[in-house]
Amino acid sequence: MEQHRRIKRPAPPPRQRVFDRRRARRRLGRRLLALGTFLLALAGVWRLSAWAAEGVQALLADAPSAPVSRPAESAPASAPAAESWELTLVNASHPLPADWQVQTVEVAGGERVDERILPALQQLFDAARAEGLYSVVASGWRTGEEQRQIMEDKIEAYRQEGYPEDLARQAAAQWVAQPGTSEHELGLAVDINPDASMGTGQELYDWLLEHAWEYGFIKRYPADKVDITGIANEPWHYRYVGPQAARAITEQGLCLEEYLGQA
């Protein structure tokens, strides 16, 4: 039986071997290039998807939210809860709450204020002093009896000027609240006057008008809100309402009644 013999192929010449190696390298290079192109394309698709997702998120973030319907009697959206102690409204139509209690603390000069507003008041005075403006609390917390006496004194002053009784009372009411309707009975209001010995004058009132809100205080009785507050312009009378409300009231040009929806 004839045996099969393995046929040995002759070795390629040196030039052929070089050519084969070059062709193998080119084939490998093409494969690597194709793989790299595929990977780059894949990365591009992924990046494009990420950009698209980011764009959608940005659109969603910038899109205006649907308006929320609110009852007509609701307080402004920027206002804290009206029952917050610092937003207690006291005026001719809103007497001092029967259950109102206040813990007072004495300040320099002998006047007293609600102890809860003392830190903010001190910061306000310190900031003014840093600008060379020296101030004093001319009037702080008052009892109902003290408020009644101030009203009587004011009425008497107008009598002395020749006002008839009814006109004297009307004129006094433009400057002094009736007992039980004064913010001073809350302990949250202060009359801030310049320290006469330092001669700061009108500069203090101008500074307070611009900066008091930064410490939670508002000018309570502006000149352009007399028809709402019922009190004449008092550049010295400031009321603590808290930082959030003070900023909103000042930026929007409101008085406290307007801010609370009680105008």
C-alpha positions as CSV (number, residue, x, y, z in Angstrom):
1,M,0.0,0.0,0.0
2,E,1.5,3.3,-1.0
3,Q,2.3,5.5,1.8
4,H,1.3,9.2,1.7
5,R,4.2,11.5,2.0
6,R,4.0,14.9,3.5
7,I,5.0,17.3,0.8
8,K,7.3,20.0,2.1
9,R,6.8,23.3,0.4
10,P,9.8,25.2,-0.4
11,A,10.5,28.1,1.9
12,P,9.6,31.5,0.3
13,P,12.5,33.6,-0.7
14,P,13.6,36.3,1.7
15,R,11.9,39.0,-0.3
16,Q,8.6,37.2,-0.2
17,R,8.8,36.8,3.6
18,V,9.3,40.5,4.0
19,F,6.3,41.2,1.8
20,D,4.2,38.8,3.8
21,R,5.1,40.4,7.1
22,R,4.3,43.8,5.7
23,R,0.9,42.6,4.4
24,A,0.2,41.1,7.9
25,R,1.1,44.4,9.6
26,R,-1.1,46.3,7.2
27,R,-4.0,43.9,7.8
28,L,-3.5,44.3,11.6
29,G,-3.3,48.1,11.2
30,R,-6.6,48.1,9.3
31,R,-8.3,46.1,11.9
32,L,-6.9,48.3,14.7
33,L,-8.1,51.4,12.8
34,A,-11.5,49.9,12.3
35,L,-11.7,49.1,16.0
36,G,-10.6,52.6,17.0
37,T,-13.2,54.2,14.6
38,F,-15.9,52.0,16.2
39,L,-14.9,53.0,19.7
40,L,-14.8,56.7,18.8
41,A,-18.2,56.4,17.2
42,L,-19.5,54.6,20.3
43,A,-18.1,57.3,22.5
44,G,-19.7,60.0,20.3
45,V,-23.1,58.4,20.6
46,W,-22.7,58.2,24.4
47,R,-21.6,61.8,24.6
48,L,-24.4,62.9,22.3
49,S,-26.9,61.1,24.5
50,A,-25.5,62.8,27.6
51,W,-25.7,66.2,25.9
52,A,-29.3,65.5,25.0
53,A,-30.2,64.4,28.5
54,E,-28.6,67.6,29.9
55,G,-30.5,69.7,27.4
56,V,-33.8,68.1,28.4
57,Q,-33.0,68.7,32.1
58,A,-32.1,72.3,31.4
59,L,-35.4,72.8,29.5
60,L,-37.3,71.3,32.3
61,A,-35.6,73.5,34.9
62,D,-36.2,76.6,32.9
63,A,-39.8,75.8,32.1
64,P,-42.3,77.9,34.1
65,S,-44.2,75.8,36.6
66,A,-47.9,75.7,36.5
67,P,-49.6,78.4,38.5
68,V,-50.9,77.3,41.8
69,S,-54.4,78.5,42.5
70,R,-54.7,80.2,45.9
71,P,-57.8,81.4,47.8
72,A,-58.3,85.2,47.4
73,E,-57.9,85.7,51.1
74,S,-54.5,84.0,51.3
75,A,-51.5,86.0,52.4
76,P,-48.8,86.8,49.8
77,A,-46.6,83.9,48.8
78,S,-43.5,85.7,50.1
79,A,-45.0,86.2,53.6
80,P,-44.3,83.9,56.5
81,A,-47.3,82.6,58.5
82,A,-49.3,85.5,59.7
83,E,-49.5,83.9,63.2
84,S,-45.7,84.4,63.6
85,W,-45.1,86.4,66.7
86,E,-43.0,89.0,64.9
87,L,-45.8,89.6,62.4
88,T,-48.5,90.3,65.0
89,L,-50.5,93.2,63.6
90,V,-51.6,95.9,66.0
91,N,-53.4,99.0,64.8
92,A,-56.7,100.8,65.2
93,S,-58.5,97.9,63.7
94,H,-56.4,95.2,65.3
95,P,-56.1,95.7,69.1
96,L,-53.4,94.1,71.1
97,P,-54.2,90.4,71.5
98,A,-55.8,89.7,74.9
99,D,-53.4,86.9,75.5
100,W,-50.2,88.7,74.4
101,Q,-47.3,88.3,76.8
102,V,-44.0,89.9,76.6
103,Q,-40.7,89.3,78.4
104,T,-38.8,92.6,78.3
105,V,-35.2,93.5,78.7
106,E,-33.6,96.9,79.5
107,V,-31.5,98.6,76.9
108,A,-29.0,101.4,77.2
109,G,-30.9,104.5,78.3
110,G,-33.4,102.7,80.4
111,E,-36.1,101.8,77.8
112,R,-37.3,98.2,77.5
113,V,-38.0,95.9,74.5
114,D,-39.1,92.4,73.9
115,E,-36.1,90.3,74.7
116,R,-36.5,88.4,71.4
117,I,-35.5,91.4,69.3
118,L,-32.6,92.5,71.4
119,P,-29.9,90.7,69.4
120,A,-31.1,92.2,66.1
121,L,-31.5,95.6,67.6
122,Q,-27.9,95.5,69.0
123,Q,-26.6,94.5,65.5
124,L,-28.5,97.4,64.0
125,F,-27.0,99.9,66.4
126,D,-23.5,98.4,66.0
127,A,-23.8,98.7,62.2
128,A,-24.9,102.3,62.5
129,R,-22.1,103.1,64.9
130,A,-19.6,101.6,62.4
131,E,-20.7,104.3,60.0
132,G,-20.2,107.0,62.6
133,L,-24.0,107.2,63.4
134,Y,-24.9,107.1,67.1
135,S,-28.4,106.3,68.2
136,V,-30.6,105.8,71.2
137,V,-33.9,104.1,71.9
138,A,-36.1,107.0,72.8
139,S,-39.1,104.8,73.4
140,G,-39.6,101.1,73.6
141,W,-42.2,98.9,75.3
142,R,-45.0,100.7,77.0
143,T,-47.8,99.6,79.3
144,G,-51.4,100.4,78.4
145,E,-51.4,103.0,81.1
146,E,-48.3,104.7,79.8
147,Q,-49.8,104.8,76.3
148,R,-53.0,106.4,77.7
149,Q,-50.9,109.1,79.4
150,I,-49.0,109.8,76.3
151,M,-52.2,110.2,74.4
152,E,-53.6,112.6,77.1
153,D,-50.5,114.6,77.0
154,K,-50.6,115.0,73.3
155,I,-54.3,116.0,73.4
156,E,-53.5,118.6,76.1
157,A,-50.7,120.0,74.0
158,Y,-53.1,120.7,71.1
159,R,-55.6,122.2,73.5
160,Q,-52.9,124.6,74.6
161,E,-52.4,125.6,71.0
162,G,-56.1,126.6,70.8
163,Y,-57.6,123.5,69.2
164,P,-61.2,122.7,70.1
165,E,-61.6,119.4,72.1
166,D,-62.7,117.3,69.1
167,L,-60.0,118.6,66.8
168,A,-57.3,118.2,69.5
169,R,-58.2,114.5,69.8
170,Q,-58.2,114.1,66.1
171,A,-54.9,115.8,65.7
172,A,-53.3,113.7,68.5
173,A,-54.6,110.5,67.0
174,Q,-52.4,111.2,63.9
175,W,-49.3,110.8,66.1
176,V,-50.3,108.7,69.0
177,A,-52.2,105.4,69.0
178,Q,-55.1,104.8,71.3
179,P,-54.2,102.6,74.3
180,G,-54.5,98.9,73.3
181,T,-53.7,99.7,69.6
182,S,-50.1,100.8,69.9
183,E,-47.2,98.7,68.6
184,H,-45.2,99.9,71.6
185,E,-47.4,97.7,73.7
186,L,-46.1,94.7,71.8
187,G,-42.5,95.4,72.7
188,L,-41.5,94.9,69.1
189,A,-41.4,98.6,68.1
190,V,-38.7,101.2,69.0
191,D,-38.4,105.0,68.4
192,I,-34.8,105.4,67.4
193,N,-33.4,108.9,67.7
194,P,-29.9,110.3,67.1
195,D,-27.7,110.7,70.1
196,A,-27.9,114.5,70.4
197,S,-24.4,114.6,71.9
198,M,-22.9,113.1,68.7
199,G,-24.8,115.5,66.4
200,T,-25.7,112.9,63.8
201,G,-29.1,114.4,62.9
202,Q,-31.0,113.5,59.8
203,E,-28.1,111.2,58.6
204,L,-29.3,108.5,61.0
205,Y,-32.8,108.4,59.6
206,D,-31.5,108.2,56.1
207,W,-29.3,105.3,57.1
208,L,-32.1,103.5,58.8
209,L,-34.3,103.9,55.8
210,E,-31.7,102.2,53.7
211,H,-30.3,99.5,56.0
212,A,-32.7,98.7,58.8
213,W,-34.4,95.9,56.8
214,E,-31.0,94.0,56.8
215,Y,-31.6,93.4,60.5
216,G,-35.3,92.6,60.4
217,F,-36.7,96.1,61.0
218,I,-39.0,98.2,58.9
219,K,-40.0,101.9,59.0
220,R,-43.5,101.3,60.2
221,Y,-45.3,104.5,59.2
222,P,-44.1,105.8,55.8
223,A,-45.3,109.1,54.4
224,D,-47.0,107.5,51.4
225,K,-49.0,105.0,53.5
226,V,-50.8,107.3,55.9
227,D,-54.1,106.4,54.3
228,I,-53.5,102.8,55.2
229,T,-51.7,103.0,58.6
230,G,-53.7,105.9,59.9
231,I,-50.5,107.3,61.4
232,A,-48.5,110.3,60.1
233,N,-45.0,109.8,58.8
234,E,-42.6,108.8,61.6
235,P,-39.0,108.5,60.4
236,W,-38.0,107.3,63.9
237,H,-40.5,104.5,64.5
238,Y,-39.1,101.1,63.5
239,R,-40.8,97.7,64.0
240,Y,-39.2,94.3,64.1
241,V,-40.8,91.9,61.6
242,G,-38.0,89.4,61.0
243,P,-35.4,89.4,58.1
244,Q,-37.6,87.7,55.5
245,A,-40.6,90.0,55.9
246,A,-38.4,93.1,56.3
247,R,-36.7,92.4,53.0
248,A,-40.0,91.7,51.1
249,I,-41.7,94.8,52.6
250,T,-38.8,97.0,51.7
251,E,-38.2,95.7,48.2
252,Q,-41.9,95.9,47.3
253,G,-42.5,99.3,48.9
254,L,-45.2,98.0,51.2
255,C,-46.4,98.7,54.7
256,L,-47.1,95.9,57.2
257,E,-50.9,96.0,56.6
258,E,-50.3,95.5,52.8
259,Y,-47.9,92.7,53.4
260,L,-50.3,90.8,55.6
261,G,-53.2,91.5,53.3
262,Q,-55.0,93.7,55.8
263,A,-54.9,97.0,54.0
